[in-house]
Amino acid sequence: MPKNKDLKSILIIGSGPIIIGQACEFDYAGSQSLRSLREDGIETVLINSNPATIMTDPSMADHIYLKPLTTKSIIEILNDHPNIDAVLPTMGGQTALNLCIEAGEKGIWDDFGVKIIGVDIDAINITEDREKFRELMLKIGIGMAPQATATSFLKGKEIAQEFGFPLVIRASYTLGGAGAAIVHKQEDFDDLLSRGLEISPIHEVMIDKALLGWKEFELELLRDKNDNVVIICTIENMDPMGIHTGDSITVAPAMTLSDATFQRMRDMAIKMMRSIGDFAGGCNVQFAVSPDEKEEIIAIEINPRVSRSSALASKATGYPIAKIATKLAIGYHLDELQNQITKSTSALFEPTLDYVIVKIPRWNFDKFEGSDRTLGLQMKSVGEVMGIGRSFQEALHKATQSLEIKRNGLGADGKGYTNYDQIISKLTIPSWDRVFVIYDAIQLGIPLSRIHEITKIDMWFLKQYEELHFLEKEISEYTIQSLPKELLLEAKQKGFADRQIAHMLDCWESEVHKKRSALGINRVYKLVDTCAAEFKAMTPYYYSTFEAEIETPEGKRYVANDSVVTEKKKIVVLGSGPNRIGQGIEFDYCCVHGVMAAAECGYETIMINCNPETVSTDFDTADKLYFEPVFWEHIYDIIRHEKPEGVIVQLGGQTALKLAEKLDKYGIKIIGTSFSSLDLAEDRGSFSTLLKKINIPYPDFGVAETADEALALSDKLNFPLLVRPSYVLGGQGMKIVINKEELEEHVVDLLRKIPNNKLLLDHYLDGAIEAEADAICDGEDVYIIGIMEHIEPCGIHSGDSNATLPPFNLGEFVLQQIKDHTKNIALALNTVGLINIQFAVKDDIVYIIEANPRASRTVPFISKAYKEPYVNYATKVMLGEKKISDFNFHPRLEGFAIKQPVFSFDKFPNVNKNLGPEMKSTGESILFIDSLKNDDFYNLYTRRKMYLSK
């Protein structure tokens, strides 16, 4: 049956600000869904309060409402658009579903004659109500762990007494495992039970007998109205039960299941999906499997919506789940839809993988002082990376190289743990770096059987680790000159970086690169094609690997490479890698716009990124996508292969910027602002010399490399002092200190964490107002796209401040200084493209805090508030296609727009919530107000000093 002709206008509910447990995956899903509906000529109306994402860009939907996600906003939209026929709530995570259910209970959908599509609310209620779900599973013969529901403290105590410990507590109707916990002993139970009951919106918890040590699997399914079901992806968690899937290392396809068990699991998943309701769309099912020969399967849960794992499954297989789920919601059947990658096969076709995917989460515990870093049932990661390789070992290495935590992969970088007790402790208590510690344990000689006994990680994975260790040991016995070609090829096939091999051979990374190039050991690129090369793929989505040479009967030797280089002029855009605090989805928005602008200028666009959650890694965003680590070796090999005109680094945050020096050194053109200007802005000493030269004030400062130097400087600069390391993002390691003891303690701590770093000490302007400006410069002219004033005082990181556009409290004299300083600095730095400058205003003098000649976190916010595509303009300026004078700027904003930070402190109950110079927010929302008399503004302004910490 083709699409439902009655659906002409559809409302999509977004997921709101990024929080831990509900991140960019849902922006990716929503963006795909909007594009899918527009293909069918359906009018799209979107509500989402997040200004940072590409999803709320005017190019994505016909009507966009940047409004709070409330039923009040829904009513306003339905009054504005009485022609809306249906609402699709499955693309915006739990937030969208909860809002849809609330609007349904209030009768809003019925009042306006709006149908709910893509989901069956009864199915949601069955899956969220643990008691009903359990009864249904038992009725259809699917096993579950012993469990019971508690709606009161007393009932919870009774259940615990009956089941015995360890137990699992899960709160109903929550997100990212909020309120879930494993309880090992009775004395911890009361607090965790109270917390679960409190967090659940219906004050209900499910108490299960804990299946600790069992293996965990996820299946992603799609079903149409004809009851056709396809299983898109089977994902195995390397971590056993007891760690939230969002915090687990996951692998696709499943590695350790016997075929018979896999078939049983498939049948169970399909049976479960069919039993919960008659709906068309996506579904995520989670299972536990006993780690013995019996391989007993128990159902954990089912989510009848696009889930966090759907984004990963889509990127892992090349099958765009959200796009197809949207088509199914509007009435299509799977056999009527095309496979999006081959364009010649049907969507009723299960993807086949001839490669391995490894996802590793990215945490930010250093931002949550005093947080419990143990991994458990409540999700704590802020982002993730995905590695694609021909083997598990290669994919695992590529994923660890993508994390950007100053590691080069597993082992072979001199950064592993060597203390036996420390290693045993880190294996016993699941920690963020356990993926590395397993390797350290093997290196130390701890037997695999002991590691398995402690971690319950399947022996197959541990043996893979052991093989890598044996290979490292073997290579370490050679020198760069004597290393045989076979061993070097094997190391590259197993994912070891040139840097790691150099560490084993005690030589330079460049020597390893030179040797493998001379031996013809070069990266080749393979397609993610959904069908293991059975059909021709039309979409250029690549990953790299190393292969042995093939010899033809005629004696010709070659290595097969799927990536064909065209004659067109090309531009590479470097992505921003994994999401983290300080570098979030804003940079993905910038990268997508950069790609689109370069395409408009006639370039073939090439995207390099390793983040599976985002739109930049969608297979049809750029002309070519290389799903690779944003890691020097990988980037350099792609550039040597593609030979682009240049590389855009200023849109991918600090990740891309950090590679500018290497690009410059290797003679690769940086598009836009040159490396020397980028470096000048980062080097506090040189930058201040420049400011002095052009007569712009800045706070007194000094540079120190030791604690002694810092203490000597403090006499000259006077307290309070702002201490910060160079080349960091999101204010990492920044602190305001008020005496010598605090100064010494912080400096020693910083130099231990970031050795050989230059520390900057600024005199802190107490009580100053903070402001910032974003601008585009073409080397001759400067256009200021926005000036924002922070509601909080100077000293709170700009990412954690409520920022008002335009300023509300700066006089004409101060604003003129900001404008003049912005123009003078942009020109003095020879900026070509975007620049962000931060100011402190004290006694009507505007001081410069810092300048970043790159896209900043606030550019998407200003673009949405003023309804202008500034990144598009800036990219065209960078490419030399346009000058500032070629654009007709016409910002449109009545009243004020406020960028409001959103925090995820509820995931860390005991953490210090004070705000300071180090950024802690995970996302943001936008609030439009008509005047400063607005109650929301008044509330923000009166609370502005509440969290300031020194």
Disulfide bonds with the S-S distance in Angstrom:
none
